[in-house]
Amino acid sequence: MFDGENETDPKELPIYKKGWEIYEVVNQICQLIPEEDEMLGHVKSIMLEDAMLLTVKLAGASAGQLYDIKMEAATIIRKAALDLMIQNHSLEMFGFEYVEYFQIVRNLLEEYRLLFIDWVAKFDQWNYIIDRWGLFNPPGVGPFDHDPDDDLPFHGFDDI
């Protein structure tokens, strides 16, 4: 959770601001989609969801401390951005009249990608718990590694 002392408010991060800018542009483009077009309406809902994930998941990751949680959020953000990047094909396929406007979103996503690289590079790789699934461990840590926390003499609340 953002405590105001040790962490930056996620809304002040350049990547958050860029994500919000992307959402606003996607929303403006989506307003051009005719309400009666069922197929484009479906594409619209996917685009809005993907655009919103760019800020929502970033804020959640910023509130967390553990490396694996941050990496999981980063993975979801990356997928949403990549899915959003190719939505112009769906818009074109279903006859969206203003598909050329989507190039603005693609340009913004490239700016977001560069900010994303910097953001992920700042994750604290030493603040982790072992991901036993093996996906989100810091470099050099494996899913079968011994967890030093297992050596702590804790037998439950009965000892209190």
C-alpha positions in Angstrom: 0.0 0.0 0.0 1.2 3.5 -0.7 2.3 5.0 2.6 3.3 8.4 1.3 6.8 8.1 2.9 8.8 5.3 1.2 7.0 4.9 -2.1 6.0 7.3 -4.9 2.3 7.7 -5.5 1.8 5.6 -8.7 -0.3 8.3 -10.2 2.9 10.5 -10.3 4.9 7.9 -12.3 5.4 8.8 -16.0 4.3 5.3 -17.0 1.0 5.7 -15.1 0.4 9.0 -16.7 1.2 7.5 -20.2 -1.2 4.6 -19.5 -3.9 7.0 -18.6 -3.3 9.0 -21.7 -3.6 5.8 -23.7 -6.9 5.0 -22.0 -8.3 8.5 -22.8 -7.3 8.2 -26.5 -8.7 4.6 -26.8 -11.9 5.8 -25.1 -12.2 8.7 -27.6 -11.7 6.3 -30.5 -14.3 3.9 -29.0 -16.8 6.7 -28.9 -16.7 6.7 -32.7 -17.9 3.1 -32.9 -21.6 2.9 -33.8 -23.7 1.6 -30.9 -25.6 -0.8 -33.1 -22.5 -2.6 -34.5 -22.3 -5.7 -32.3 -19.0 -6.9 -33.6 -17.3 -3.6 -33.2 -19.0 -3.2 -29.8 -17.2 -6.4 -28.7 -13.8 -5.1 -30.0 -14.6 -1.8 -28.2 -15.1 -3.6 -24.8 -11.8 -5.5 -25.2 -9.9 -2.3 -26.1 -11.2 -0.4 -23.2 -10.4 -3.3 -20.8 -6.9 -3.6 -22.1 -6.3 0.1 -21.9 -7.6 0.3 -18.4 -5.3 -2.6 -17.3 -2.2 -0.4 -18.1 -3.0 1.8 -15.1 -4.9 -0.5 -12.8 -2.3 -3.3 -12.7 0.5 -0.7 -12.5 -1.1 0.9 -9.4 -1.5 -2.5 -7.9 2.1 -3.5 -8.5 3.3 -0.2 -7.1 1.4 -0.9 -3.9 3.0 -4.3 -3.5 6.6 -5.0 -2.4 7.3 -8.5 -3.5 9.2 -9.1 -6.8 6.9 -12.0 -7.9 3.8 -9.9 -7.4 5.3 -7.0 -9.4 6.4 -9.4 -12.2 3.0 -11.0 -12.4 1.4 -7.5 -12.8 4.0 -6.6 -15.3 3.2 -9.7 -17.3 -0.5 -8.8 -17.4 0.3 -5.2 -18.4 2.6 -6.5 -21.2 -0.2 -8.8 -22.5 -2.8 -6.0 -22.4 -0.5 -3.6 -24.3 0.4 -6.2 -26.9 -3.3 -7.1 -27.4 -4.2 -3.4 -27.7 -1.4 -2.9 -30.2 -3.0 -5.2 -32.7 -6.6 -4.2 -32.2 -6.4 -2.0 -35.3 -6.6 -5.2 -37.3 -9.9 -6.1 -35.6 -11.2 -2.6 -36.2 -10.3 -2.8 -39.9 -11.7 -6.3 -40.3 -15.1 -5.3 -38.9 -15.3 -2.1 -41.0 -14.5 0.6 -38.5 -14.5 3.9 -40.5 -11.7 5.7 -38.6 -9.1 2.9 -38.2 -6.3 5.3 -39.1 -6.8 7.1 -35.7 -5.6 3.9 -34.1 -2.0 4.8 -35.1 -2.1 7.4 -32.4 -2.6 4.6 -29.9 0.2 2.5 -31.4 2.6 5.5 -31.1 1.6 6.0 -27.5 2.1 2.3 -26.7 5.6 2.5 -28.0 6.3 5.4 -25.6 4.7 3.3 -22.9 6.9 0.3 -23.7 10.0 2.3 -23.1 8.7 3.6 -19.8 7.7 0.0 -18.9 11.3 -1.2 -19.4 12.6 1.4 -17.0 9.8 0.6 -14.5 10.5 -3.1 -14.4 14.3 -2.6 -14.1 13.6 -0.8 -10.8 11.9 -3.9 -9.2 13.8 -5.0 -6.0 15.0 -8.5 -6.9 16.0 -9.1 -3.3 12.4 -8.7 -1.9 10.8 -12.0 -3.0 9.3 -15.2 -1.9 10.1 -18.2 -4.0 7.5 -18.7 -6.8 7.0 -22.5 -6.7 5.5 -22.3 -10.2 8.8 -21.0 -11.5 7.5 -18.0 -13.5 8.3 -15.0 -11.4 11.5 -15.7 -9.5 14.3 -13.2 -9.6 17.4 -14.2 -11.7 19.3 -17.1 -10.0 16.3 -18.3 -7.9 14.5 -21.5 -8.9 11.2 -23.1 -7.9 12.9 -25.9 -6.1 15.4 -23.8 -4.1 15.4 -24.1 -0.4 13.4 -21.3 1.3 15.3 -20.0 4.4 11.9 -19.1 5.9 11.2 -22.8 6.2 13.9 -23.0 8.9 12.1 -20.5 11.2 10.8 -22.2 14.4 7.1 -21.4 14.1 4.7 -24.0 15.3 1.5 -22.0 15.1 -0.4 -19.8 17.5 -0.6 -22.4 20.2 2.9 -21.4 21.3 1.7 -17.9 22.1 
